[in-house]
Amino acid sequence: MAERLKRSALVGEVSAEFAGTMVLILFGCGVVAQVVAGGGLTTPPGGLGNHDSIAWAWGLGVTLGVYVAGRLSGAHLNPAVTVALATFKGFPWKKVGPYVVAQFLGAFVAALIVRWNYTEALGKYDPGHTIKSQGVFSTLPANGNPNLPVHEWGAFRDQIIGTAILLLLVLAVTDLLNNPPQANLAPFIVGLIVVAIGMAWGTNAGYAINPARDFGPRLASFITGYGTAWRDQYGNLYFWVPIIGPLIGGLLGAFLYKFFVGRFLPTAEPEPPGRIPAPEE
């Protein structure tokens, strides 16, 4: 009976990770499709959004995805988060595989929905389904701009730094021993973290900071006509950058939080500020 309950609980957690990641990508890839394909067809071009609207929609997608999955799974929605929590916060390693698979599948299904819904706009804007609109689904060095000299190793560095920032801040605002947001505001704050990263660290590699966010939609775009999906605008194999970089960056960020902050926090949850300690009996 106990084993059956454990399996049932894991199914619920994995289902929540799938649904939460799907919500994230529906908003994330959806807004990029609107800006790139839809905006490119307006007169003047770009009338349906810009970089800021992309950053805000990605952040709101994270917030809404976390609200969807938070109760059941903790709403990792990101393999870099799952691996970092298993390494530094005691998350069970036996759950890492199922969580990561669910995250990739959620991102993959969401990207297929975006691809289907924007079929006409993408077909009109980029009939050959090339690098021109590949960024709707997956990231590229310099966001696909060949005039900005960022290649795969520069993007790799960028992904390590960006994901390290993400994990350091996520752990800071979710650690109950620190000073976390109250009234269930943590998902909103985590979304703001993603918005800030998008606005400050989006040029070199499009701030994937999430292997599932990139690989799931990349695979979806490949099987629906984007033959260049695995490469960048220079023809180099690029798909590994937003997978390996975030995994390393996530571990680095979690380590930095634990080294500089976590190890100095009290081992028990402190009294709320202003409360008079109850006398010992």
Secondary structure as GFF3:
##gff-version 3
##sequence-region A 1 281
A	DSSP	alpha_helix	2	33	.	.	.	ID=ss1
A	DSSP	pi_helix	34	38	.	.	.	ID=ss2
A	DSSP	alpha_helix	39	40	.	.	.	ID=ss3
A	DSSP	alpha_helix	51	73	.	.	.	ID=ss4
A	DSSP	alpha_helix	79	88	.	.	.	ID=ss5
A	DSSP	three_ten_helix	93	95	.	.	.	ID=ss6
A	DSSP	alpha_helix	96	117	.	.	.	ID=ss7
A	DSSP	alpha_helix	119	125	.	.	.	ID=ss8
A	DSSP	alpha_helix	131	134	.	.	.	ID=ss9
A	DSSP	three_ten_helix	141	144	.	.	.	ID=ss10
A	DSSP	alpha_helix	152	174	.	.	.	ID=ss11
A	DSSP	alpha_helix	186	200	.	.	.	ID=ss12
A	DSSP	alpha_helix	211	223	.	.	.	ID=ss13
A	DSSP	alpha_helix	241	260	.	.	.	ID=ss14
A	DSSP	three_ten_helix	262	264	.	.	.	ID=ss15
###
